[in-house]
Amino acid sequence: MSVPRAALGVALVAVLVGCTANASVKAKRLGPGHYRMVADRCMGIDQRQLEDDLASEAARRCPQGAGPLEAMLPVGSRKGSLLGECLHGRALQAEVRCHSAAR
């Protein structure tokens, strides 16, 4: 009987760690140098945190520089858990266009 309890304990720890982890940011390429990104936080305090997460991802995706975040829209958070410890999940979607190398 101790094996199932140990497995349950490991699963519980994995769920808790996944929820309290830093923001997850996903990006989808819409076209050359044009991305739609979503930042999702379990403990989102305010929108500024999510905007900072998106700006960091835009800088990573656009080596020549990124334009301003556009079309910002709050979306449903995908952070969550089976036990409900992620009560303050927030997510924000935005688009960004990269500056081209030829200027």
Secondary structure as GFF3:
##gff-version 3
##sequence-region A 1 103
A	DSSP	alpha_helix	2	20	.	.	.	ID=ss1
A	DSSP	beta_strand	24	31	.	.	.	ID=ss2
A	DSSP	beta_strand	34	41	.	.	.	ID=ss3
A	DSSP	alpha_helix	47	61	.	.	.	ID=ss4
A	DSSP	beta_strand	70	75	.	.	.	ID=ss5
A	DSSP	beta_strand	90	97	.	.	.	ID=ss6
###
